[in-house]
Amino acid sequence: MNIVEYTEFLVKSLVEDPDMIKVEEFKEDENTIIEVMVPEADMKYVIGKAGKNAHALRTLVYAYAYIHKMHKIKLNIEAF
């Protein structure tokens, strides 16, 4: 399981309509950007109360990257 599949698994477990989730990976020099696209209606589940779900999601993804000795990771959560 790579970091994109792991992130997709985590986000899909939070939302009501998991088929609409889209996760992409972009490389910039040494950095990796993981972009999560979520429908506007499901953003409340991903962000959570006071951003706690988003913070936990970022922590889990960063921990995965650290364990697998990946370079710097940035996680962007966007709505469509």
PDB file of N, CA, C and O in Angstrom, chain B, residues numbered from 101:
ATOM      1  N   MET B 101       0.858  -1.178   0.000  1.00  0.00           N
ATOM      2  CA  MET B 101       0.000   0.000   0.000  1.00  0.00           C
ATOM      3  C   MET B 101       0.901   1.236   0.000  1.00  0.00           C
ATOM      4  O   MET B 101       1.748   1.399   0.878  1.00  0.00           O
ATOM      5  N   ASN B 102       0.708   2.095  -0.986  1.00  0.00           N
ATOM      6  CA  ASN B 102       1.495   3.327  -1.019  1.00  0.00           C
ATOM      7  C   ASN B 102       0.747   4.447  -0.278  1.00  0.00           C
ATOM      8  O   ASN B 102      -0.357   4.244   0.227  1.00  0.00           O
ATOM      9  N   ILE B 103       1.365   5.614  -0.227  1.00  0.00           N
ATOM     10  CA  ILE B 103       0.799   6.706   0.574  1.00  0.00           C
ATOM     11  C   ILE B 103      -0.522   7.214  -0.004  1.00  0.00           C
ATOM     12  O   ILE B 103      -1.386   7.658   0.752  1.00  0.00           O
ATOM     13  N   VAL B 104      -0.696   7.160  -1.312  1.00  0.00           N
ATOM     14  CA  VAL B 104      -1.951   7.611  -1.930  1.00  0.00           C
ATOM     15  C   VAL B 104      -3.087   6.665  -1.556  1.00  0.00           C
ATOM     16  O   VAL B 104      -4.180   7.111  -1.206  1.00  0.00           O
ATOM     17  N   GLU B 105      -2.833   5.367  -1.629  1.00  0.00           N
ATOM     18  CA  GLU B 105      -3.858   4.391  -1.256  1.00  0.00           C
ATOM     19  C   GLU B 105      -4.200   4.487   0.227  1.00  0.00           C
ATOM     20  O   GLU B 105      -5.362   4.366   0.616  1.00  0.00           O
ATOM     21  N   TYR B 106      -3.177   4.704   1.048  1.00  0.00           N
ATOM     22  CA  TYR B 106      -3.394   4.841   2.488  1.00  0.00           C
ATOM     23  C   TYR B 106      -4.245   6.071   2.801  1.00  0.00           C
ATOM     24  O   TYR B 106      -5.181   5.996   3.597  1.00  0.00           O
ATOM     25  N   THR B 107      -3.919   7.202   2.174  1.00  0.00           N
ATOM     26  CA  THR B 107      -4.685   8.433   2.382  1.00  0.00           C
ATOM     27  C   THR B 107      -6.112   8.266   1.892  1.00  0.00           C
ATOM     28  O   THR B 107      -7.055   8.704   2.552  1.00  0.00           O
ATOM     29  N   GLU B 108      -6.273   7.635   0.739  1.00  0.00           N
ATOM     30  CA  GLU B 108      -7.607   7.405   0.185  1.00  0.00           C
ATOM     31  C   GLU B 108      -8.436   6.527   1.121  1.00  0.00           C
ATOM     32  O   GLU B 108      -9.620   6.790   1.329  1.00  0.00           O
ATOM     33  N   PHE B 109      -7.828   5.493   1.681  1.00  0.00           N
ATOM     34  CA  PHE B 109      -8.508   4.616   2.633  1.00  0.00           C
ATOM     35  C   PHE B 109      -8.985   5.407   3.852  1.00  0.00           C
ATOM     36  O   PHE B 109     -10.121   5.240   4.296  1.00  0.00           O
ATOM     37  N   LEU B 110      -8.123   6.264   4.389  1.00  0.00           N
ATOM     38  CA  LEU B 110      -8.480   7.046   5.572  1.00  0.00           C
ATOM     39  C   LEU B 110      -9.632   8.010   5.289  1.00  0.00           C
ATOM     40  O   LEU B 110     -10.573   8.107   6.077  1.00  0.00           O
ATOM     41  N   VAL B 111      -9.554   8.714   4.173  1.00  0.00           N
ATOM     42  CA  VAL B 111     -10.579   9.709   3.843  1.00  0.00           C
ATOM     43  C   VAL B 111     -11.904   9.026   3.520  1.00  0.00           C
ATOM     44  O   VAL B 111     -12.961   9.501   3.935  1.00  0.00           O
ATOM     45  N   LYS B 112     -11.858   7.926   2.790  1.00  0.00           N
ATOM     46  CA  LYS B 112     -13.095   7.218   2.433  1.00  0.00           C
ATOM     47  C   LYS B 112     -13.812   6.671   3.654  1.00  0.00           C
ATOM     48  O   LYS B 112     -15.031   6.500   3.626  1.00  0.00           O
ATOM     49  N   SER B 113     -13.083   6.396   4.718  1.00  0.00           N
ATOM     50  CA  SER B 113     -13.723   5.894   5.930  1.00  0.00           C
ATOM     51  C   SER B 113     -14.438   7.008   6.696  1.00  0.00           C
ATOM     52  O   SER B 113     -15.205   6.723   7.615  1.00  0.00           O
ATOM     53  N   LEU B 114     -14.205   8.260   6.337  1.00  0.00           N
ATOM     54  CA  LEU B 114     -14.830   9.382   7.032  1.00  0.00           C
ATOM     55  C   LEU B 114     -16.099   9.904   6.365  1.00  0.00           C
ATOM     56  O   LEU B 114     -16.966  10.450   7.047  1.00  0.00           O
ATOM     57  N   VAL B 115     -16.226   9.749   5.062  1.00  0.00           N
ATOM     58  CA  VAL B 115     -17.294  10.415   4.312  1.00  0.00           C
ATOM     59  C   VAL B 115     -18.483   9.490   4.063  1.00  0.00           C
ATOM     60  O   VAL B 115     -18.396   8.274   4.236  1.00  0.00           O
ATOM     61  N   GLU B 116     -19.604  10.105   3.651  1.00  0.00           N
ATOM     62  CA  GLU B 116     -20.816   9.347   3.348  1.00  0.00           C
ATOM     63  C   GLU B 116     -20.782   8.739   1.944  1.00  0.00           C
ATOM     64  O   GLU B 116     -21.319   7.653   1.724  1.00  0.00           O
ATOM     65  N   ASP B 117     -20.145   9.445   0.982  1.00  0.00           N
ATOM     66  CA  ASP B 117     -20.094   8.979  -0.403  1.00  0.00           C
ATOM     67  C   ASP B 117     -18.635   8.740  -0.804  1.00  0.00           C
ATOM     68  O   ASP B 117     -18.023   9.610  -1.423  1.00  0.00           O
ATOM     69  N   PRO B 118     -18.067   7.576  -0.460  1.00  0.00           N
ATOM     70  CA  PRO B 118     -16.651   7.337  -0.701  1.00  0.00           C
ATOM     71  C   PRO B 118     -16.255   7.248  -2.176  1.00  0.00           C
ATOM     72  O   PRO B 118     -15.076   7.388  -2.501  1.00  0.00           O
ATOM     73  N   ASP B 119     -17.216   7.018  -3.072  1.00  0.00           N
ATOM     74  CA  ASP B 119     -16.892   6.913  -4.497  1.00  0.00           C
ATOM     75  C   ASP B 119     -16.503   8.253  -5.110  1.00  0.00           C
ATOM     76  O   ASP B 119     -15.886   8.287  -6.175  1.00  0.00           O
ATOM     77  N   MET B 120     -16.850   9.340  -4.463  1.00  0.00           N
ATOM     78  CA  MET B 120     -16.569  10.678  -4.989  1.00  0.00           C
ATOM     79  C   MET B 120     -15.188  11.209  -4.573  1.00  0.00           C
ATOM     80  O   MET B 120     -14.787  12.281  -5.028  1.00  0.00           O
ATOM     81  N   ILE B 121     -14.476  10.504  -3.745  1.00  0.00           N
ATOM     82  CA  ILE B 121     -13.176  10.950  -3.246  1.00  0.00           C
ATOM     83  C   ILE B 121     -12.108  10.730  -4.308  1.00  0.00           C
ATOM     84  O   ILE B 121     -12.076   9.696  -4.975  1.00  0.00           O
ATOM     85  N   LYS B 122     -11.235  11.722  -4.450  1.00  0.00           N
ATOM     86  CA  LYS B 122     -10.149  11.627  -5.414  1.00  0.00           C
ATOM     87  C   LYS B 122      -8.859  12.049  -4.713  1.00  0.00           C
ATOM     88  O   LYS B 122      -8.801  13.131  -4.129  1.00  0.00           O
ATOM     89  N   VAL B 123      -7.833  11.213  -4.766  1.00  0.00           N
ATOM     90  CA  VAL B 123      -6.549  11.507  -4.135  1.00  0.00           C
ATOM     91  C   VAL B 123      -5.469  11.423  -5.208  1.00  0.00           C
ATOM     92  O   VAL B 123      -5.379  10.433  -5.934  1.00  0.00           O
ATOM     93  N   GLU B 124      -4.646  12.477  -5.303  1.00  0.00           N
ATOM     94  CA  GLU B 124      -3.570  12.517  -6.288  1.00  0.00           C
ATOM     95  C   GLU B 124      -2.263  12.878  -5.617  1.00  0.00           C
ATOM     96  O   GLU B 124      -2.248  13.521  -4.568  1.00  0.00           O
ATOM     97  N   GLU B 125      -1.166  12.460  -6.227  1.00  0.00           N
ATOM     98  CA  GLU B 125       0.163  12.742  -5.706  1.00  0.00           C
ATOM     99  C   GLU B 125       0.930  13.561  -6.737  1.00  0.00           C
ATOM    100  O   GLU B 125       0.935  13.226  -7.922  1.00  0.00           O
ATOM    101  N   PHE B 126       1.576  14.632  -6.289  1.00  0.00           N
ATOM    102  CA  PHE B 126       2.396  15.478  -7.138  1.00  0.00           C
ATOM    103  C   PHE B 126       3.789  15.571  -6.537  1.00  0.00           C
ATOM    104  O   PHE B 126       3.933  15.679  -5.320  1.00  0.00           O
ATOM    105  N   LYS B 127       4.815  15.529  -7.381  1.00  0.00           N
ATOM    106  CA  LYS B 127       6.197  15.638  -6.919  1.00  0.00           C
ATOM    107  C   LYS B 127       6.735  17.021  -7.269  1.00  0.00           C
ATOM    108  O   LYS B 127       6.548  17.512  -8.382  1.00  0.00           O
ATOM    109  N   GLU B 128       7.404  17.638  -6.302  1.00  0.00           N
ATOM    110  CA  GLU B 128       8.096  18.908  -6.510  1.00  0.00           C
ATOM    111  C   GLU B 128       9.474  18.787  -5.889  1.00  0.00           C
ATOM    112  O   GLU B 128       9.602  18.834  -4.665  1.00  0.00           O
ATOM    113  N   ASP B 129      10.505  18.634  -6.702  1.00  0.00           N
ATOM    114  CA  ASP B 129      11.877  18.453  -6.220  1.00  0.00           C
ATOM    115  C   ASP B 129      11.913  17.328  -5.187  1.00  0.00           C
ATOM    116  O   ASP B 129      11.684  16.169  -5.532  1.00  0.00           O
ATOM    117  N   GLU B 130      12.196  17.655  -3.927  1.00  0.00           N
ATOM    118  CA  GLU B 130      12.241  16.650  -2.867  1.00  0.00           C
ATOM    119  C   GLU B 130      10.895  16.504  -2.155  1.00  0.00           C
ATOM    120  O   GLU B 130      10.701  15.563  -1.386  1.00  0.00           O
ATOM    121  N   ASN B 131       9.986  17.407  -2.400  1.00  0.00           N
ATOM    122  CA  ASN B 131       8.693  17.409  -1.703  1.00  0.00           C
ATOM    123  C   ASN B 131       7.651  16.617  -2.477  1.00  0.00           C
ATOM    124  O   ASN B 131       7.707  16.503  -3.702  1.00  0.00           O
ATOM    125  N   THR B 132       6.701  16.076  -1.731  1.00  0.00           N
ATOM    126  CA  THR B 132       5.560  15.373  -2.310  1.00  0.00           C
ATOM    127  C   THR B 132       4.286  16.024  -1.784  1.00  0.00           C
ATOM    128  O   THR B 132       4.135  16.230  -0.580  1.00  0.00           O
ATOM    129  N   ILE B 133       3.380  16.344  -2.687  1.00  0.00           N
ATOM    130  CA  ILE B 133       2.097  16.945  -2.304  1.00  0.00           C
ATOM    131  C   ILE B 133       1.004  15.914  -2.563  1.00  0.00           C
ATOM    132  O   ILE B 133       0.870  15.393  -3.670  1.00  0.00           O
ATOM    133  N   ILE B 134       0.230  15.632  -1.524  1.00  0.00           N
ATOM    134  CA  ILE B 134      -0.924  14.742  -1.636  1.00  0.00           C
ATOM    135  C   ILE B 134      -2.160  15.633  -1.639  1.00  0.00           C
ATOM    136  O   ILE B 134      -2.426  16.336  -0.664  1.00  0.00           O
ATOM    137  N   GLU B 135      -2.914  15.602  -2.731  1.00  0.00           N
ATOM    138  CA  GLU B 135      -4.102  16.436  -2.839  1.00  0.00           C
ATOM    139  C   GLU B 135      -5.345  15.552  -2.727  1.00  0.00           C
ATOM    140  O   GLU B 135      -5.513  14.594  -3.481  1.00  0.00           O
ATOM    141  N   VAL B 136      -6.203  15.890  -1.781  1.00  0.00           N
ATOM    142  CA  VAL B 136      -7.437  15.150  -1.538  1.00  0.00           C
ATOM    143  C   VAL B 136      -8.599  16.026  -1.991  1.00  0.00           C
ATOM    144  O   VAL B 136      -8.784  17.137  -1.494  1.00  0.00           O
ATOM    145  N   MET B 137      -9.381  15.511  -2.944  1.00  0.00           N
ATOM    146  CA  MET B 137     -10.547  16.226  -3.433  1.00  0.00           C
ATOM    147  C   MET B 137     -11.793  15.569  -2.840  1.00  0.00           C
ATOM    148  O   MET B 137     -12.023  14.371  -3.002  1.00  0.00           O
ATOM    149  N   VAL B 138     -12.591  16.388  -2.147  1.00  0.00           N
ATOM    150  CA  VAL B 138     -13.771  15.903  -1.428  1.00  0.00           C
ATOM    151  C   VAL B 138     -14.973  16.739  -1.872  1.00  0.00           C
ATOM    152  O   VAL B 138     -14.840  17.950  -2.049  1.00  0.00           O
ATOM    153  N   PRO B 139     -16.146  16.118  -2.055  1.00  0.00           N
ATOM    154  CA  PRO B 139     -17.338  16.908  -2.364  1.00  0.00           C
ATOM    155  C   PRO B 139     -17.646  17.899  -1.231  1.00  0.00           C
ATOM    156  O   PRO B 139     -17.376  17.628  -0.061  1.00  0.00           O
ATOM    157  N   GLU B 140     -18.199  19.018  -1.596  1.00  0.00           N
ATOM    158  CA  GLU B 140     -18.526  20.081  -0.625  1.00  0.00           C
ATOM    159  C   GLU B 140     -19.396  19.555   0.509  1.00  0.00           C
ATOM    160  O   GLU B 140     -19.222  19.960   1.658  1.00  0.00           O
ATOM    161  N   ALA B 141     -20.322  18.665   0.205  1.00  0.00           N
ATOM    162  CA  ALA B 141     -21.237  18.137   1.227  1.00  0.00           C
ATOM    163  C   ALA B 141     -20.514  17.284   2.266  1.00  0.00           C
ATOM    164  O   ALA B 141     -20.970  17.188   3.405  1.00  0.00           O
ATOM    165  N   ASP B 142     -19.400  16.666   1.897  1.00  0.00           N
ATOM    166  CA  ASP B 142     -18.672  15.791   2.811  1.00  0.00           C
ATOM    167  C   ASP B 142     -17.497  16.478   3.502  1.00  0.00           C
ATOM    168  O   ASP B 142     -16.820  15.859   4.322  1.00  0.00           O
ATOM    169  N   MET B 143     -17.248  17.734   3.186  1.00  0.00           N
ATOM    170  CA  MET B 143     -16.116  18.440   3.796  1.00  0.00           C
ATOM    171  C   MET B 143     -16.249  18.510   5.317  1.00  0.00           C
ATOM    172  O   MET B 143     -15.244  18.468   6.027  1.00  0.00           O
ATOM    173  N   LYS B 144     -17.478  18.615   5.823  1.00  0.00           N
ATOM    174  CA  LYS B 144     -17.677  18.713   7.265  1.00  0.00           C
ATOM    175  C   LYS B 144     -17.179  17.467   7.985  1.00  0.00           C
ATOM    176  O   LYS B 144     -16.747  17.548   9.135  1.00  0.00           O
ATOM    177  N   TYR B 145     -17.234  16.310   7.319  1.00  0.00           N
ATOM    178  CA  TYR B 145     -16.762  15.080   7.938  1.00  0.00           C
ATOM    179  C   TYR B 145     -15.231  14.990   7.910  1.00  0.00           C
ATOM    180  O   TYR B 145     -14.611  14.485   8.846  1.00  0.00           O
ATOM    181  N   VAL B 146     -14.651  15.475   6.848  1.00  0.00           N
ATOM    182  CA  VAL B 146     -13.197  15.407   6.716  1.00  0.00           C
ATOM    183  C   VAL B 146     -12.528  16.436   7.625  1.00  0.00           C
ATOM    184  O   VAL B 146     -11.520  16.132   8.264  1.00  0.00           O
ATOM    185  N   ILE B 147     -13.071  17.635   7.689  1.00  0.00           N
ATOM    186  CA  ILE B 147     -12.488  18.676   8.533  1.00  0.00           C
ATOM    187  C   ILE B 147     -12.776  18.387  10.003  1.00  0.00           C
ATOM    188  O   ILE B 147     -11.880  18.492  10.841  1.00  0.00           O
ATOM    189  N   GLY B 148     -14.004  18.027  10.320  1.00  0.00           N
ATOM    190  CA  GLY B 148     -14.352  17.707  11.704  1.00  0.00           C
ATOM    191  C   GLY B 148     -14.563  18.963  12.536  1.00  0.00           C
ATOM    192  O   GLY B 148     -14.372  20.084  12.064  1.00  0.00           O
ATOM    193  N   LYS B 149     -14.952  18.751  13.760  1.00  0.00           N
ATOM    194  CA  LYS B 149     -15.215  19.863  14.667  1.00  0.00           C
ATOM    195  C   LYS B 149     -13.890  20.515  15.046  1.00  0.00           C
ATOM    196  O   LYS B 149     -12.988  19.860  15.568  1.00  0.00           O
ATOM    197  N   ALA B 150     -13.785  21.802  14.777  1.00  0.00           N
ATOM    198  CA  ALA B 150     -12.580  22.599  15.055  1.00  0.00           C
ATOM    199  C   ALA B 150     -11.348  22.044  14.343  1.00  0.00           C
ATOM    200  O   ALA B 150     -10.228  22.264  14.803  1.00  0.00           O
ATOM    201  N   GLY B 151     -11.531  21.324  13.223  1.00  0.00           N
ATOM    202  CA  GLY B 151     -10.426  20.816  12.430  1.00  0.00           C
ATOM    203  C   GLY B 151      -9.729  19.601  13.012  1.00  0.00           C
ATOM    204  O   GLY B 151      -8.615  19.274  12.603  1.00  0.00           O
ATOM    205  N   LYS B 152     -10.359  18.935  13.950  1.00  0.00           N
ATOM    206  CA  LYS B 152      -9.699  17.797  14.618  1.00  0.00           C
ATOM    207  C   LYS B 152      -9.516  16.603  13.685  1.00  0.00           C
ATOM    208  O   LYS B 152      -8.487  15.930  13.753  1.00  0.00           O
ATOM    209  N   ASN B 153     -10.483  16.326  12.821  1.00  0.00           N
ATOM    210  CA  ASN B 153     -10.327  15.207  11.895  1.00  0.00           C
ATOM    211  C   ASN B 153      -9.218  15.490  10.883  1.00  0.00           C
ATOM    212  O   ASN B 153      -8.425  14.604  10.566  1.00  0.00           O
ATOM    213  N   ALA B 154      -9.161  16.718  10.379  1.00  0.00           N
ATOM    214  CA  ALA B 154      -8.118  17.082   9.422  1.00  0.00           C
ATOM    215  C   ALA B 154      -6.744  16.997  10.074  1.00  0.00           C
ATOM    216  O   ALA B 154      -5.791  16.531   9.450  1.00  0.00           O
ATOM    217  N   HIS B 155      -6.636  17.437  11.308  1.00  0.00           N
ATOM    218  CA  HIS B 155      -5.367  17.378  12.024  1.00  0.00           C
ATOM    219  C   HIS B 155      -4.945  15.914  12.233  1.00  0.00           C
ATOM    220  O   HIS B 155      -3.777  15.576  12.038  1.00  0.00           O
ATOM    221  N   ALA B 156      -5.871  15.064  12.621  1.00  0.00           N
ATOM    222  CA  ALA B 156      -5.576  13.645  12.823  1.00  0.00           C
ATOM    223  C   ALA B 156      -5.193  12.978  11.501  1.00  0.00           C
ATOM    224  O   ALA B 156      -4.285  12.148  11.468  1.00  0.00           O
ATOM    225  N   LEU B 157      -5.875  13.331  10.424  1.00  0.00           N
ATOM    226  CA  LEU B 157      -5.573  12.782   9.109  1.00  0.00           C
ATOM    227  C   LEU B 157      -4.155  13.148   8.694  1.00  0.00           C
ATOM    228  O   LEU B 157      -3.400  12.297   8.221  1.00  0.00           O
ATOM    229  N   ARG B 158      -3.796  14.415   8.872  1.00  0.00           N
ATOM    230  CA  ARG B 158      -2.438  14.857   8.546  1.00  0.00           C
ATOM    231  C   ARG B 158      -1.404  14.121   9.398  1.00  0.00           C
ATOM    232  O   ARG B 158      -0.361  13.710   8.889  1.00  0.00           O
ATOM    233  N   THR B 159      -1.686  13.954  10.677  1.00  0.00           N
ATOM    234  CA  THR B 159      -0.756  13.254  11.569  1.00  0.00           C
ATOM    235  C   THR B 159      -0.522  11.822  11.106  1.00  0.00           C
ATOM    236  O   THR B 159       0.620  11.361  11.091  1.00  0.00           O
ATOM    237  N   LEU B 160      -1.577  11.114  10.730  1.00  0.00           N
ATOM    238  CA  LEU B 160      -1.445   9.735  10.270  1.00  0.00           C
ATOM    239  C   LEU B 160      -0.672   9.643   8.959  1.00  0.00           C
ATOM    240  O   LEU B 160       0.154   8.746   8.787  1.00  0.00           O
ATOM    241  N   VAL B 161      -0.931  10.559   8.041  1.00  0.00           N
ATOM    242  CA  VAL B 161      -0.228  10.542   6.754  1.00  0.00           C
ATOM    243  C   VAL B 161       1.248  10.877   6.956  1.00  0.00           C
ATOM    244  O   VAL B 161       2.114  10.242   6.353  1.00  0.00           O
ATOM    245  N   TYR B 162       1.542  11.867   7.798  1.00  0.00           N
ATOM    246  CA  TYR B 162       2.939  12.228   8.065  1.00  0.00           C
ATOM    247  C   TYR B 162       3.665  11.086   8.771  1.00  0.00           C
ATOM    248  O   TYR B 162       4.844  10.850   8.503  1.00  0.00           O
ATOM    249  N   ALA B 163       2.982  10.372   9.669  1.00  0.00           N
ATOM    250  CA  ALA B 163       3.591   9.231  10.354  1.00  0.00           C
ATOM    251  C   ALA B 163       3.893   8.113   9.356  1.00  0.00           C
ATOM    252  O   ALA B 163       4.947   7.482   9.434  1.00  0.00           O
ATOM    253  N   TYR B 164       2.984   7.866   8.429  1.00  0.00           N
ATOM    254  CA  TYR B 164       3.207   6.866   7.382  1.00  0.00           C
ATOM    255  C   TYR B 164       4.438   7.233   6.567  1.00  0.00           C
ATOM    256  O   TYR B 164       5.277   6.379   6.280  1.00  0.00           O
ATOM    257  N   ALA B 165       4.544   8.507   6.194  1.00  0.00           N
ATOM    258  CA  ALA B 165       5.698   8.967   5.412  1.00  0.00           C
ATOM    259  C   ALA B 165       6.993   8.811   6.207  1.00  0.00           C
ATOM    260  O   ALA B 165       8.016   8.422   5.644  1.00  0.00           O
ATOM    261  N   TYR B 166       6.962   9.104   7.481  1.00  0.00           N
ATOM    262  CA  TYR B 166       8.149   8.982   8.321  1.00  0.00           C
ATOM    263  C   TYR B 166       8.587   7.529   8.443  1.00  0.00           C
ATOM    264  O   TYR B 166       9.776   7.227   8.332  1.00  0.00           O
ATOM    265  N   ILE B 167       7.646   6.637   8.667  1.00  0.00           N
ATOM    266  CA  ILE B 167       7.959   5.212   8.812  1.00  0.00           C
ATOM    267  C   ILE B 167       8.565   4.647   7.524  1.00  0.00           C
ATOM    268  O   ILE B 167       9.454   3.797   7.567  1.00  0.00           O
ATOM    269  N   HIS B 168       8.078   5.125   6.388  1.00  0.00           N
ATOM    270  CA  HIS B 168       8.562   4.625   5.099  1.00  0.00           C
ATOM    271  C   HIS B 168       9.705   5.473   4.540  1.00  0.00           C
ATOM    272  O   HIS B 168      10.051   5.345   3.366  1.00  0.00           O
ATOM    273  N   LYS B 169      10.287   6.329   5.365  1.00  0.00           N
ATOM    274  CA  LYS B 169      11.457   7.144   5.013  1.00  0.00           C
ATOM    275  C   LYS B 169      11.251   7.951   3.737  1.00  0.00           C
ATOM    276  O   LYS B 169      12.115   7.995   2.862  1.00  0.00           O
ATOM    277  N   MET B 170      10.091   8.584   3.654  1.00  0.00           N
ATOM    278  CA  MET B 170       9.790   9.443   2.515  1.00  0.00           C
ATOM    279  C   MET B 170      10.243  10.854   2.834  1.00  0.00           C
ATOM    280  O   MET B 170      10.409  11.221   3.997  1.00  0.00           O
ATOM    281  N   HIS B 171      10.439  11.636   1.787  1.00  0.00           N
ATOM    282  CA  HIS B 171      10.812  13.028   1.984  1.00  0.00           C
ATOM    283  C   HIS B 171       9.614  13.821   2.474  1.00  0.00           C
ATOM    284  O   HIS B 171       8.564  13.255   2.779  1.00  0.00           O
ATOM    285  N   LYS B 172       9.772  15.104   2.545  1.00  0.00           N
ATOM    286  CA  LYS B 172       8.726  15.974   3.091  1.00  0.00           C
ATOM    287  C   LYS B 172       7.404  15.800   2.336  1.00  0.00           C
ATOM    288  O   LYS B 172       7.356  15.810   1.106  1.00  0.00           O
ATOM    289  N   ILE B 173       6.343  15.642   3.119  1.00  0.00           N
ATOM    290  CA  ILE B 173       4.995  15.437   2.579  1.00  0.00           C
ATOM    291  C   ILE B 173       4.120  16.627   2.989  1.00  0.00           C
ATOM    292  O   ILE B 173       4.207  17.127   4.110  1.00  0.00           O
ATOM    293  N   LYS B 174       3.280  17.062   2.054  1.00  0.00           N
ATOM    294  CA  LYS B 174       2.288  18.091   2.365  1.00  0.00           C
ATOM    295  C   LYS B 174       0.925  17.550   1.939  1.00  0.00           C
ATOM    296  O   LYS B 174       0.782  17.007   0.843  1.00  0.00           O
ATOM    297  N   LEU B 175      -0.071  17.698   2.805  1.00  0.00           N
ATOM    298  CA  LEU B 175      -1.414  17.196   2.530  1.00  0.00           C
ATOM    299  C   LEU B 175      -2.364  18.372   2.347  1.00  0.00           C
ATOM    300  O   LEU B 175      -2.561  19.172   3.262  1.00  0.00           O
ATOM    301  N   ASN B 176      -2.952  18.470   1.157  1.00  0.00           N
ATOM    302  CA  ASN B 176      -3.933  19.509   0.850  1.00  0.00           C
ATOM    303  C   ASN B 176      -5.310  18.868   0.758  1.00  0.00           C
ATOM    304  O   ASN B 176      -5.487  17.837   0.109  1.00  0.00           O
ATOM    305  N   ILE B 177      -6.283  19.493   1.417  1.00  0.00           N
ATOM    306  CA  ILE B 177      -7.673  19.021   1.359  1.00  0.00           C
ATOM    307  C   ILE B 177      -8.489  20.091   0.657  1.00  0.00           C
ATOM    308  O   ILE B 177      -8.582  21.223   1.130  1.00  0.00           O
ATOM    309  N   GLU B 178      -9.078  19.729  -0.472  1.00  0.00           N
ATOM    310  CA  GLU B 178      -9.834  20.679  -1.289  1.00  0.00           C
ATOM    311  C   GLU B 178     -11.258  20.176  -1.479  1.00  0.00           C
ATOM    312  O   GLU B 178     -11.520  18.975  -1.416  1.00  0.00           O
ATOM    313  N   ALA B 179     -12.171  21.109  -1.713  1.00  0.00           N
ATOM    314  CA  ALA B 179     -13.568  20.766  -1.999  1.00  0.00           C
ATOM    315  C   ALA B 179     -13.873  21.052  -3.456  1.00  0.00           C
ATOM    316  O   ALA B 179     -13.273  21.942  -4.059  1.00  0.00           O
ATOM    317  N   PHE B 180     -14.811  20.295  -4.027  1.00  0.00           N
ATOM    318  CA  PHE B 180     -15.279  20.572  -5.391  1.00  0.00           C
ATOM    319  C   PHE B 180     -16.776  20.567  -5.449  1.00  0.00           C
ATOM    320  O   PHE B 180     -17.353  20.781  -6.515  1.00  0.00           O
TER     321      PHE B 180
END
